[in-house]
Amino acid sequence: MAAASRISSLLSRSLLSKGRICGVGRSVVCSYTTAAALEKPITPSINVNYTKLLINGNFVDSASGKTFPTYDPRTGDVIAHVAEGDAEDINRAVSAARKAFDEGPWPKMTAYERSRVLFRFADLIDQHTEELATLETWDNGKPYEQAAKIELPMISRLIRYYAGWADKIHGLTVPADSPHLVQTIHEPIGVAGQII
């Protein structure tokens, strides 16, 4: 990860010279220079392994077979060609997710087990922060330090927050003026699709 360290060093110097580094938890509006502002572009030594759509636990081509290029904003070079999802792909993904949600292991897990899955996900983000931050910097030109020191730790903390709630969600008995039992139960909405 020498490239990531070099990106970090150059970007940190750039940000420090502009007085733009802000710590997590400070209520300071920060602005950053982009990686594109560096004089000498750096190509990370990371392979782009996943360029397909993740549907039903498998990486698959889009239904149309179309792809689109993703560019390094610093140089304009193509990083990779990525599967171009459309409405048909969303429908495939939603159907697979709905089936997994209804019939897969998740609804059969205890709240504690679901919590452990989310904590494991946060652990994986923490373990791969350098790689994720490098890819994010390469793909959209954001400063490495912003991704590695602010955004990814924030994502990990957010997932841990919700993991902590997994076994604490419960229904409420609501007073009623009639001889009925009124109760609220928190239930997941289900499946949603997003094309990024």
ZIFEN-V216439 format. One record per residue. N is the residue number from 1. PSI is psi in radians with two decimals (* if undefined). Layout:
N:PSI
N:PSI
//
This chain:
1:0.57
2:-0.65
3:-0.72
4:-0.73
5:-0.68
6:-0.76
7:-0.82
8:-0.82
9:-0.84
10:-0.75
11:-0.68
12:-0.78
13:-0.73
14:-0.77
15:-0.73
16:-0.67
17:-0.41
18:-0.02
19:0.63
20:-0.07
21:2.28
22:2.50
23:2.74
24:2.38
25:-0.23
26:2.45
27:1.17
28:2.31
29:2.18
30:2.53
31:2.60
32:2.65
33:2.74
34:2.84
35:-0.41
36:-0.33
37:-0.16
38:2.51
39:-0.71
40:1.84
41:2.54
42:2.30
43:2.02
44:2.57
45:0.97
46:2.35
47:2.47
48:1.81
49:-0.42
50:1.85
51:0.13
52:3.09
53:2.46
54:1.83
55:2.21
56:0.62
57:0.11
58:2.57
59:2.09
60:2.74
61:2.77
62:2.72
63:-0.63
64:-0.29
65:0.00
66:2.65
67:2.90
68:2.63
69:2.51
70:2.32
71:2.58
72:1.98
73:-0.30
74:-0.65
75:-0.33
76:0.01
77:2.60
78:2.21
79:-0.83
80:2.86
81:2.18
82:2.50
83:2.33
84:1.77
85:2.65
86:-2.92
87:-0.68
88:-0.68
89:-0.67
90:-0.78
91:-0.73
92:-0.78
93:-0.74
94:-0.73
95:-0.80
96:-0.74
97:-0.69
98:-0.77
99:-0.77
100:-0.68
101:-0.69
102:-0.66
103:-0.22
104:-2.98
105:-0.45
106:-0.90
107:-0.30
108:-0.21
109:2.63
110:2.86
111:-0.64
112:-0.75
113:-0.70
114:-0.69
115:-0.75
116:-0.65
117:-0.79
118:-0.71
119:-0.68
120:-0.70
121:-0.80
122:-0.69
123:-0.72
124:-0.69
125:-0.79
126:-0.72
127:-0.47
128:0.39
129:-0.77
130:-0.79
131:-0.79
132:-0.74
133:-0.67
134:-0.80
135:-0.73
136:-0.72
137:-0.78
138:-0.73
139:-0.61
140:0.07
141:0.13
142:2.70
143:2.42
144:-0.79
145:-0.63
146:-0.78
147:-0.82
148:-0.65
149:-0.32
150:-1.06
151:-0.87
152:-0.75
153:-0.61
154:-0.73
155:-0.78
156:-0.78
157:-0.69
158:-0.78
159:-0.69
160:-0.64
161:-0.88
162:-0.54
163:-0.66
164:-0.46
165:-0.28
166:-0.64
167:0.28
168:0.02
169:2.28
170:2.89
171:2.96
172:2.47
173:2.20
174:2.32
175:2.49
176:2.65
177:0.00
178:3.01
179:0.90
180:2.68
181:2.16
182:2.15
183:2.47
184:2.45
185:2.22
186:2.10
187:2.54
188:2.52
189:-0.71
190:-2.34
191:2.41
192:2.68
193:2.59
194:2.28
195:2.10
196:*
//
